[in-house]
């Protein structure tokens, strides 16, 4: 287990491990309920394997492997020592075996103490736009559990070994093969999985969410459902509110989804075609938001095109190709297509908007109206790199060439005086952000 047994006395170890246990799913070739196996008094990996054999009834000459839900094999004392009380494990024929049946993993997501001590602070993970979590490289069960913990900052979350991880690529669940050094503006398509402002966005829009995620090279899909109704019911039943289950299953298995939920079943049926993904389903949408989502789809897709601008168009941004001699070559970083589809009742064909086709988002207007550009790069603490762009928008012909923010409610159509001259009475910036930071290439105001 997580506490090395050989480093403590027999008496103290016994007291510490008396109530220790793990949940085991035998998924070699059948669907059987989980088994709760006490681990108190087990001093090493061999003792644990012996108890697993006795509890499940595995013959001495039968070969099997024990693995975490992230398919990390438990095969020796060091790997056994990272297992925590209450963890869920598989018994499989091989480490890469497909799950013959789903398995539920118990998780807890008690809010981080920053909920109290930083309750009055405006922090980076408040995410001004309340943007929902997006498709990305996918999450492991541990990362999905971390996502559910309110106010758990990306920089203070703990990995499996209870060590604080400050750098994403050092996290045990990260795949080093995804790291692409020397990529302009960090356009590595490795969109962050952690979900800045994800929970606030979900419960701002609706009352329930289903997170479906699969990490690259993972054999399993992981689902977590959180809902206001579930919290309320647990409170009535005096159950642990901040707890639940991650539903682990093979890709394409929609047996747990109602036949009435056609959209989710269709999404699950497409899973076999994708190596990694994160799908967010938000249910019971606030009626106040429905009209906006339906009738103003051009407005909020324009904002998305601004947020994902450099992922969509590459490090140069969405420049006007007609103004470039011989037209520019396609960007090697133009490898992400983001489509928004609006399905309406009684309509067989959805309305589809590809963010790459939008040319009036704010970032495109900045790129195309700037008279000159100054690029700079700064190294931070010897390893991190900050790349910046300063654009010059001159005041020409008694008129500002800096684009008006169409998302600013104070912005008004251009005003003309009685002589048909444009009146330069654009309101000041006020308390609006001056700089815009693209962290992991997503827009965040500063």
Phi, psi and omega in degrees: 000183189295333178267120180299121187285330186284349183266002181232163179289161182299316184295313182292323178295322180296317179295321183289326188258003183303320184256016180283145181198164172224160176256132182242129172253118175277102183241034178292312181204016183208163178257101179234153180298161178293157178238129177270117184247117176295139179244006177297135178084359177274121188267339183204180182297319181299320177298320181295314180300319179299318180292323178297316178301314183294319184289316183275337181087045179267128181293155186297327183268000179281135178265141179201167175232151175249131185219156172284172178290350174265011180062038170265121186286134173266106190227355181201182182297316179301317180288329177291327183291342180273354180285131181260163176301131178086002179295154177255132182233158175251148163250119186230165174286323178211161185295333182259013180295141175286140178296125179281345178202154179296163177218137180261130181249123179290133178224155175236140179224055176300131182304144179293153182295345175298341176304325181266306189288340178240027185298335183259004185267145172267109187248167184298329184272013171283341174049090188311319182278355184051051183280131179297157176300143186250169172298143181202210186281357177092162183234147171275170177304320180296318180290323178295322176297316179299322180301324185283347183277114183293135178068018175274103183293148176305330188268357179232008179291159182251146177270187185300329183269013177069022177261143179285130181255120179259339182240128186302319185287350178266355179292142185297337182271355181284151178254109185298338181291344181278347184285127179237100183291159175058036176264125182305133178055025180057034181280069184256007181064007181269066184299136185302137182271347195287332173082071180298121178070017186300312183290321177299320180295315182301309185277353168283323182276315184217201183238001183207145177221147172239116178263124178239121186217148176217125178277157179302137179067007176279145179277340191240156172256142183240133181236140175225128179247130177230133181213152177298318181298322179294319177300315181296318180294321178295323178295318178296320182276002181056044177258167177295115186289315185269058177213160180185201182229139167264125182270108180263131184206172176278154179302138177087359181273105181251023184296338182268358183259135179299145179296340178286337182272072188294323184296314180294321179297322178294321178297316181295324179296337180273355186298327183295341181273352187242139179282320182209149183189164168222122180248134179242119174253124178246125183246167179054054182295138179303127181305331180295335182271339186299316180298319179295314182296323183280313190271339183241039182298328179293327181291310186281337172287330175295321176294321177297321179297328176288317183295316183264017193310308188281338172291324184281318190251357180089177188295337178280345184081185184274073180285160180280106184297332181292339181268357181260133180300133179061010182061143182282152176288151178304137181291134177293348181261002179280068187238018179234121174253124178242116179247141174248125181242129178250113178264125180246149178302141177068015176244121182281333181248123181284159172281127185240130176233121175267125184299335180290339181274353182277127182237014177237020172288161187299320183294323176296319178296321177298313183298318188276342183258352180290134181282326178208162186228138175240116179261141177215162181219137179229138177266132183247123175054033172081345183228317181285148181234131175248121177254135184229156177226126174246123180252141180258120178244100186287162173267109186237137175054047178059033183211140175287136175261356176286126185299142175286145179281106182291344179270355179275119182299342180277346181292137180231160176302154182302133183260139178242145178274189185291345179260015180063029172262140179296128179272126182272073181239033178298132181296154178293170183291335182063230182261014179291153179301144179271318182250158176234128183250132174258097179264125190055029175067022172245141187288131173223128181279146179237000000 
